[in-house]
Amino acid sequence: MEIVHRFGELSGLWVQQKKSVLIMLNMAVDLADYAGIPVLRHGDTTRYLGYQVGTGDLVGANWALRIRSIRSALRQQLPSLRVWPSGFCC
């Protein structure tokens, strides 16, 4: 963690440990936490800037999230549309 603290001193950017999760790329590493920061288990994902990141099914997780978002937006706009194509459903 020394390098992270040094980076913060130089850049003014700081790691918020309560909001952070480590993603170990080396699958041989199996830790629950490192220096007080939880380590994401292999095969799991976590949310970062609205997207799922990690070593799990990122494509499926991120597309499902986007599709739900689009469906929600369409449902909100349906009442305001004057003409709606027949057979179109969300």
SEKOLFI-66458 format. One record per atom (N, C-alpha, C): residue number from 1; residue in one letter; atom name; x negated, y, z. Coordinates in Angstrom, 2 decimals, always signed. Each point is the difference from the previous one (the first is absolute). Layout:
<pts>
+-----+----+----+---------+---------+---------+
|   i | aa | at |      c1 |      c2 |      c3 |
+-----+----+----+---------+---------+---------+
| NUM |  a | CA |       X |       Y |       Z |
...
+-----+----+----+---------+---------+---------+
</pts>
This chain:
<pts>
+-----+----+----+---------+---------+---------+
|   i | aa | at |      c1 |      c2 |      c3 |
+-----+----+----+---------+---------+---------+
|   1 |  m |  N |   -0.82 |   -1.20 |   +0.00 |
|   1 |  m | CA |   +0.82 |   +1.20 |   +0.00 |
|   1 |  m |  C |   -0.86 |   +1.26 |   +0.00 |
|   2 |  e |  N |   -1.27 |   -0.17 |   +0.27 |
|   2 |  e | CA |   -0.90 |   +1.16 |   +0.02 |
|   2 |  e |  C |   +0.02 |   +0.74 |   -1.34 |
|   3 |  i |  N |   -0.01 |   -0.75 |   -1.09 |
|   3 |  i | CA |   -0.02 |   +0.63 |   -1.33 |
|   3 |  i |  C |   +1.31 |   +0.76 |   -0.25 |
|   4 |  v |  N |   +1.11 |   -0.51 |   +0.51 |
|   4 |  v | CA |   +1.29 |   +0.68 |   -0.15 |
|   4 |  v |  C |   +0.00 |   +1.31 |   +0.79 |
|   5 |  h |  N |   -0.53 |   -0.03 |   +1.22 |
|   5 |  h | CA |   -0.08 |   +1.22 |   +0.81 |
|   5 |  h |  C |   -0.95 |   +1.02 |   -0.65 |
|   6 |  r |  N |   -1.10 |   -0.47 |   -0.52 |
|   6 |  r | CA |   -0.96 |   +0.90 |   -0.66 |
|   6 |  r |  C |   +0.64 |   +0.63 |   -1.24 |
|   7 |  f |  N |   +0.73 |   -0.79 |   -0.77 |
|   7 |  f | CA |   +0.71 |   +0.52 |   -1.16 |
|   7 |  f |  C |   +0.98 |   +1.10 |   +0.42 |
|   8 |  g |  N |   +0.72 |   -0.23 |   +1.11 |
|   8 |  g | CA |   +0.93 |   +1.00 |   +0.50 |
|   8 |  g |  C |   -0.68 |   +1.29 |   +0.40 |
|   9 |  e |  N |   -1.16 |   -0.11 |   +0.63 |
|   9 |  e | CA |   -0.75 |   +1.19 |   +0.39 |
|   9 |  e |  C |   -0.43 |   +0.81 |   -1.22 |
|  10 |  l |  N |   -0.41 |   -0.69 |   -1.05 |
|  10 |  l | CA |   -0.49 |   +0.68 |   -1.20 |
|  10 |  l |  C |   +1.13 |   +0.56 |   -0.86 |
|  11 |  s |  N |   +1.10 |   -0.73 |   -0.09 |
|  11 |  s | CA |   +1.07 |   +0.37 |   -0.93 |
|  11 |  s |  C |   +1.17 |   +0.73 |   +0.66 |
|  12 |  g |  N |   +0.16 |   -0.19 |   +1.30 |
|  12 |  g | CA |   +1.17 |   +0.55 |   +0.67 |
|  12 |  g |  C |   +1.21 |   -0.91 |   -0.11 |
|  13 |  l |  N |   -0.16 |   -1.16 |   -0.63 |
|  13 |  l | CA |   +1.08 |   -0.98 |   -0.12 |
|  13 |  l |  C |   -0.15 |   -1.04 |   +1.09 |
|  14 |  w |  N |   +1.10 |   -0.31 |   +0.68 |
|  14 |  w | CA |   -0.08 |   -0.92 |   +1.13 |
|  14 |  w |  C |   +0.95 |   -1.16 |   -0.17 |
|  15 |  v |  N |   -0.42 |   -1.16 |   +0.45 |
|  15 |  v | CA |   +0.83 |   -1.20 |   -0.02 |
|  15 |  v |  C |   +0.93 |   +0.04 |   +1.20 |
|  16 |  q |  N |   +1.30 |   -0.15 |   -0.25 |
|  16 |  q | CA |   +0.98 |   -0.08 |   +1.09 |
|  16 |  q |  C |   +0.16 |   -1.48 |   +0.33 |
|  17 |  q |  N |   -0.66 |   -0.44 |   +1.06 |
|  17 |  q | CA |   -0.05 |   -1.43 |   +0.31 |
|  17 |  q |  C |   +1.38 |   -0.60 |   +0.23 |
|  18 |  k |  N |   +0.94 |   +0.76 |   +0.55 |
|  18 |  k | CA |   +1.34 |   -0.55 |   +0.26 |
|  18 |  k |  C |   +0.78 |   -0.22 |   -1.29 |
|  19 |  k |  N |   -0.38 |   +0.68 |   -1.08 |
|  19 |  k | CA |   +0.69 |   -0.15 |   -1.27 |
|  19 |  k |  C |   -0.80 |   -0.83 |   -1.00 |
|  20 |  s |  N |   -1.15 |   -0.51 |   +0.41 |
|  20 |  s | CA |   -0.91 |   -0.68 |   -0.92 |
|  20 |  s |  C |   +0.09 |   -1.51 |   +0.09 |
|  21 |  v |  N |   -0.32 |   -0.65 |   -1.11 |
|  21 |  v | CA |   -0.11 |   -1.45 |   -0.09 |
|  21 |  v |  C |   -1.21 |   -0.29 |   -0.88 |
|  22 |  l |  N |   -0.84 |   -0.93 |   +0.43 |
|  22 |  l | CA |   -1.14 |   -0.41 |   -0.82 |
|  22 |  l |  C |   +0.41 |   -1.15 |   -0.92 |
|  23 |  i |  N |   -0.48 |   +0.04 |   -1.23 |
|  23 |  i | CA |   +0.23 |   -1.09 |   -0.94 |
|  23 |  i |  C |   -1.36 |   -0.60 |   -0.31 |
|  24 |  m |  N |   -0.24 |   -1.20 |   +0.50 |
|  24 |  m | CA |   -1.27 |   -0.69 |   -0.23 |
|  24 |  m |  C |   +0.07 |   -0.71 |   -1.35 |
|  25 |  l |  N |   -0.94 |   +0.29 |   -0.86 |
|  25 |  l | CA |   -0.04 |   -0.64 |   -1.31 |
|  25 |  l |  C |   -0.68 |   -1.36 |   +0.06 |
|  26 |  n |  N |   -0.84 |   -0.21 |   +0.99 |
|  26 |  n | CA |   -0.66 |   -1.28 |   +0.20 |
|  26 |  n |  C |   +0.97 |   -0.94 |   +0.70 |
|  27 |  m |  N |   +0.48 |   -1.01 |   -0.71 |
|  27 |  m | CA |   +1.01 |   -0.90 |   +0.57 |
|  27 |  m |  C |   -0.54 |   -0.86 |   +1.13 |
|  28 |  a |  N |   -1.32 |   -0.06 |   +0.17 |
|  28 |  a | CA |   -0.58 |   -0.78 |   +1.09 |
|  28 |  a |  C |   +0.15 |   +0.73 |   +1.34 |
|  29 |  v |  N |   +0.27 |   +1.30 |   -0.04 |
|  29 |  v | CA |   +0.17 |   +0.78 |   +1.22 |
|  29 |  v |  C |   +1.43 |   -0.18 |   +0.49 |
|  30 |  d |  N |   +0.13 |   -0.42 |   +1.24 |
|  30 |  d | CA |   +1.33 |   -0.22 |   +0.58 |
|  30 |  d |  C |   +0.06 |   +0.67 |   +1.37 |
|  31 |  l |  N |   +0.20 |   +1.30 |   +0.00 |
|  31 |  l | CA |   +0.07 |   +0.78 |   +1.24 |
|  31 |  l |  C |   +1.39 |   +0.57 |   +0.18 |
|  32 |  a |  N |   +0.43 |   +0.13 |   +1.25 |
|  32 |  a | CA |   +1.28 |   +0.65 |   +0.29 |
|  32 |  a |  C |   -0.17 |   +1.51 |   -0.02 |
|  33 |  d |  N |   -1.15 |   +0.48 |   +0.47 |
|  33 |  d | CA |   -0.29 |   +1.43 |   -0.04 |
|  33 |  d |  C |   -1.51 |   +0.20 |   -0.05 |
|  34 |  y |  N |   -0.37 |   +1.20 |   -0.40 |
|  34 |  y | CA |   -1.41 |   +0.37 |   -0.06 |
|  34 |  y |  C |   -0.12 |   +1.42 |   +0.52 |
|  35 |  a |  N |   -0.76 |   +0.17 |   +1.07 |
|  35 |  a | CA |   -0.20 |   +1.31 |   +0.63 |
|  35 |  a |  C |   +1.33 |   +0.66 |   +0.35 |
|  36 |  g |  N |   +0.96 |   -0.79 |   +0.43 |
|  36 |  g | CA |   +1.29 |   +0.54 |   +0.41 |
|  36 |  g |  C |   +0.99 |   +0.23 |   -1.12 |
|  37 |  i |  N |   -0.38 |   -0.30 |   -1.23 |
|  37 |  i | CA |   +0.91 |   +0.17 |   -1.15 |
|  37 |  i |  C |   +0.46 |   -1.39 |   -0.43 |
|  38 |  p |  N |   +1.32 |   -0.22 |   -0.14 |
|  38 |  p | CA |   +0.48 |   -1.32 |   -0.42 |
|  38 |  p |  C |   -0.50 |   -0.36 |   -1.40 |
|  39 |  v |  N |   -0.25 |   -1.28 |   -0.20 |
|  39 |  v | CA |   -0.43 |   -0.52 |   -1.30 |
|  39 |  v |  C |   +1.19 |   -0.70 |   -0.66 |
|  40 |  l |  N |   +0.30 |   +0.38 |   -1.23 |
|  40 |  l | CA |   +1.10 |   -0.61 |   -0.75 |
|  40 |  l |  C |   -0.37 |   -1.43 |   -0.35 |
|  41 |  r |  N |   +0.90 |   -0.93 |   +0.30 |
|  41 |  r | CA |   -0.26 |   -1.41 |   -0.31 |
|  41 |  r |  C |   +0.01 |   -0.22 |   -1.51 |
|  42 |  h |  N |   -0.77 |   -0.97 |   -0.46 |
|  42 |  h | CA |   -0.03 |   -0.32 |   -1.43 |
|  42 |  h |  C |   +1.37 |   -0.49 |   -0.45 |
|  43 |  g |  N |   +0.47 |   +0.55 |   -1.11 |
|  43 |  g | CA |   +1.32 |   -0.34 |   -0.52 |
|  43 |  g |  C |   +1.07 |   +0.99 |   +0.41 |
|  44 |  d |  N |   -0.32 |   +0.92 |   +0.91 |
|  44 |  d | CA |   +0.97 |   +1.00 |   +0.45 |
|  44 |  d |  C |   -0.22 |   +1.32 |   -0.74 |
|  45 |  t |  N |   +1.00 |   +0.87 |   +0.10 |
|  45 |  t | CA |   -0.10 |   +1.33 |   -0.57 |
|  45 |  t |  C |   +0.40 |   +1.02 |   +1.05 |
|  46 |  t |  N |   -0.37 |   +1.24 |   -0.26 |
|  46 |  t | CA |   +0.40 |   +1.11 |   +0.85 |
|  46 |  t |  C |   +0.28 |   +1.19 |   -0.90 |
|  47 |  r |  N |   +0.75 |   +0.96 |   +0.49 |
|  47 |  r | CA |   +0.40 |   +1.15 |   -0.80 |
|  47 |  r |  C |   -1.05 |   +1.11 |   +0.10 |
|  48 |  y |  N |   -0.36 |   +0.57 |   -1.14 |
|  48 |  y | CA |   -0.94 |   +1.12 |   -0.06 |
|  48 |  y |  C |   +0.46 |   +0.95 |   -1.10 |
|  49 |  l |  N |   +0.34 |   +1.22 |   +0.37 |
|  49 |  l | CA |   +0.48 |   +1.01 |   -0.94 |
|  49 |  l |  C |   +1.16 |   -0.50 |   -0.85 |
|  50 |  g |  N |   +0.89 |   -0.77 |   +0.62 |
|  50 |  g | CA |   +1.19 |   -0.47 |   -0.68 |
|  50 |  g |  C |   -0.15 |   -1.29 |   -0.78 |
|  51 |  y |  N |   -1.19 |   -0.56 |   -0.03 |
|  51 |  y | CA |   -0.25 |   -1.24 |   -0.73 |
|  51 |  y |  C |   -0.52 |   -1.07 |   +0.94 |
|  52 |  q |  N |   +0.28 |   -1.25 |   -0.35 |
|  52 |  q | CA |   -0.53 |   -1.12 |   +0.77 |
|  52 |  q |  C |   -1.44 |   -0.26 |   -0.46 |
|  53 |  v |  N |   -0.91 |   -0.13 |   +0.96 |
|  53 |  v | CA |   -1.39 |   -0.33 |   -0.28 |
|  53 |  v |  C |   -0.40 |   -1.17 |   +0.88 |
|  54 |  g |  N |   -1.02 |   -0.72 |   -0.39 |
|  54 |  g | CA |   -0.47 |   -1.14 |   +0.78 |
|  54 |  g |  C |   -0.38 |   -1.14 |   -0.92 |
|  55 |  t |  N |   +0.06 |   -1.22 |   +0.54 |
|  55 |  t | CA |   -0.39 |   -1.17 |   -0.78 |
|  55 |  t |  C |   +1.20 |   -0.89 |   -0.32 |
|  56 |  g |  N |   +1.22 |   +0.48 |   +0.24 |
|  56 |  g | CA |   +1.20 |   -0.77 |   -0.28 |
|  56 |  g |  C |   +0.52 |   +0.28 |   -1.41 |
|  57 |  d |  N |   +1.27 |   -0.33 |   -0.24 |
|  57 |  d | CA |   +0.64 |   +0.19 |   -1.30 |
|  57 |  d |  C |   +0.33 |   +1.48 |   -0.20 |
|  58 |  l |  N |   -0.94 |   +0.75 |   -0.52 |
|  58 |  l | CA |   +0.17 |   +1.44 |   -0.15 |
|  58 |  l |  C |   +0.96 |   +0.35 |   -1.13 |
|  59 |  v |  N |   -0.07 |   -0.73 |   -1.10 |
|  59 |  v | CA |   +0.87 |   +0.29 |   -1.14 |
|  59 |  v |  C |   +1.46 |   -0.18 |   +0.40 |
|  60 |  g |  N |   +0.32 |   -1.15 |   +0.58 |
|  60 |  g | CA |   +1.37 |   -0.26 |   +0.41 |
|  60 |  g |  C |   +0.50 |   +0.99 |   +1.03 |
|  61 |  a |  N |   -0.82 |   +0.30 |   +0.98 |
|  61 |  a | CA |   +0.40 |   +0.92 |   +1.07 |
|  61 |  a |  C |   +0.22 |   +1.41 |   -0.54 |
|  62 |  n |  N |   -0.90 |   +0.48 |   -0.84 |
|  62 |  n | CA |   +0.12 |   +1.36 |   -0.50 |
|  62 |  n |  C |   +1.12 |   +0.16 |   -1.02 |
|  63 |  w |  N |   +0.21 |   -1.00 |   -0.86 |
|  63 |  w | CA |   +1.12 |   +0.09 |   -0.94 |
|  63 |  w |  C |   +1.33 |   -0.07 |   +0.73 |
|  64 |  a |  N |   +0.12 |   -0.85 |   +1.00 |
|  64 |  a | CA |   +1.25 |   -0.09 |   +0.76 |
|  64 |  a |  C |   +0.32 |   +1.34 |   +0.65 |
|  65 |  l |  N |   -1.01 |   +0.66 |   +0.54 |
|  65 |  l | CA |   +0.20 |   +1.30 |   +0.63 |
|  65 |  l |  C |   +0.45 |   +1.04 |   -1.02 |
|  66 |  r |  N |   -0.62 |   +0.03 |   -1.17 |
|  66 |  r | CA |   +0.37 |   +0.97 |   -1.03 |
|  66 |  r |  C |   +1.41 |   -0.26 |   -0.54 |
|  67 |  i |  N |   +0.34 |   -1.27 |   -0.20 |
|  67 |  i | CA |   +1.34 |   -0.34 |   -0.50 |
|  67 |  i |  C |   +1.06 |   +0.43 |   +1.00 |
|  68 |  r |  N |   -0.22 |   -0.25 |   +1.29 |
|  68 |  r | CA |   +0.95 |   +0.44 |   +1.03 |
|  68 |  r |  C |   +0.15 |   +1.52 |   -0.03 |
|  69 |  s |  N |   -1.10 |   +0.70 |   -0.18 |
|  69 |  s | CA |   +0.04 |   +1.46 |   -0.04 |
|  69 |  s |  C |   +0.80 |   +0.50 |   -1.20 |
|  70 |  i |  N |   -0.20 |   -0.60 |   -1.16 |
|  70 |  i | CA |   +0.74 |   +0.39 |   -1.21 |
|  70 |  i |  C |   +1.48 |   -0.30 |   +0.17 |
|  71 |  r |  N |   +0.34 |   -1.17 |   +0.52 |
|  71 |  r | CA |   +1.41 |   -0.35 |   +0.20 |
|  71 |  r |  C |   +0.67 |   +0.97 |   +0.96 |
|  72 |  s |  N |   -0.70 |   +0.37 |   +1.05 |
|  72 |  s | CA |   +0.56 |   +0.95 |   +0.97 |
|  72 |  s |  C |   +0.25 |   +1.35 |   -0.66 |
|  73 |  a |  N |   -0.95 |   +0.46 |   -0.81 |
|  73 |  a | CA |   +0.16 |   +1.28 |   -0.69 |
|  73 |  a |  C |   +1.17 |   -0.05 |   -0.98 |
|  74 |  l |  N |   +0.14 |   -1.12 |   -0.71 |
|  74 |  l | CA |   +1.12 |   -0.14 |   -0.94 |
|  74 |  l |  C |   +1.34 |   +0.01 |   +0.72 |
|  75 |  r |  N |   +0.08 |   -0.70 |   +1.13 |
|  75 |  r | CA |   +1.26 |   -0.03 |   +0.75 |
|  75 |  r |  C |   +0.40 |   +1.39 |   +0.49 |
|  76 |  q |  N |   -0.98 |   +0.80 |   +0.35 |
|  76 |  q | CA |   +0.29 |   +1.36 |   +0.46 |
|  76 |  q |  C |   +0.47 |   +0.88 |   -1.15 |
|  77 |  q |  N |   -0.47 |   -0.25 |   -1.20 |
|  77 |  q | CA |   +0.34 |   +0.82 |   -1.16 |
|  77 |  q |  C |   +1.27 |   -0.45 |   -0.71 |
|  78 |  l |  N |   +0.43 |   -1.24 |   +0.22 |
|  78 |  l | CA |   +1.17 |   -0.52 |   -0.71 |
|  78 |  l |  C |   +1.22 |   +0.90 |   +0.12 |
|  79 |  p |  N |   +0.37 |   +0.48 |   +1.18 |
|  79 |  p | CA |   +1.21 |   +0.83 |   +0.08 |
|  79 |  p |  C |   -0.09 |   +1.29 |   -0.81 |
|  80 |  s |  N |   -1.18 |   +0.52 |   -0.24 |
|  80 |  s | CA |   -0.12 |   +1.27 |   -0.72 |
|  80 |  s |  C |   -0.02 |   -0.17 |   -1.52 |
|  81 |  l |  N |   -0.12 |   -1.23 |   -0.48 |
|  81 |  l | CA |   -0.03 |   -0.22 |   -1.44 |
|  81 |  l |  C |   +1.41 |   +0.00 |   -0.57 |
|  82 |  r |  N |   +0.18 |   +0.71 |   -1.09 |
|  82 |  r | CA |   +1.33 |   +0.06 |   -0.63 |
|  82 |  r |  C |   +0.20 |   -1.15 |   -0.96 |
|  83 |  v |  N |   -1.05 |   -0.40 |   -0.69 |
|  83 |  v | CA |   +0.08 |   -1.11 |   -0.95 |
|  83 |  v |  C |   -0.98 |   -1.06 |   +0.46 |
|  84 |  w |  N |   +0.50 |   -1.21 |   +0.14 |
|  84 |  w | CA |   -0.86 |   -1.10 |   +0.44 |
|  84 |  w |  C |   +0.17 |   -1.13 |   -0.98 |
|  85 |  p |  N |   -1.08 |   -0.54 |   -0.53 |
|  85 |  p | CA |   +0.11 |   -1.08 |   -0.99 |
|  85 |  p |  C |   +0.76 |   -1.19 |   +0.56 |
|  86 |  s |  N |   +0.91 |   -0.54 |   -0.80 |
|  86 |  s | CA |   +0.77 |   -1.15 |   +0.47 |
|  86 |  s |  C |   -0.93 |   -1.20 |   +0.15 |
|  87 |  g |  N |   +0.24 |   -0.77 |   +1.03 |
|  87 |  g | CA |   -0.80 |   -1.18 |   +0.25 |
|  87 |  g |  C |   -1.32 |   +0.28 |   +0.70 |
|  88 |  f |  N |   -0.32 |   +1.28 |   +0.20 |
|  88 |  f | CA |   -1.25 |   +0.33 |   +0.67 |
|  88 |  f |  C |   +0.21 |   -0.08 |   +1.50 |
|  89 |  c |  N |   -0.86 |   -0.71 |   +0.62 |
|  89 |  c | CA |   +0.13 |   -0.16 |   +1.45 |
|  89 |  c |  C |   -1.37 |   +0.07 |   +0.64 |
|  90 |  c |  N |   -0.05 |   +0.52 |   +1.20 |
|  90 |  c | CA |   -1.27 |   +0.03 |   +0.73 |
|  90 |  c |  C |   +0.19 |   -0.76 |   +1.27 |
+-----+----+----+---------+---------+---------+
</pts>
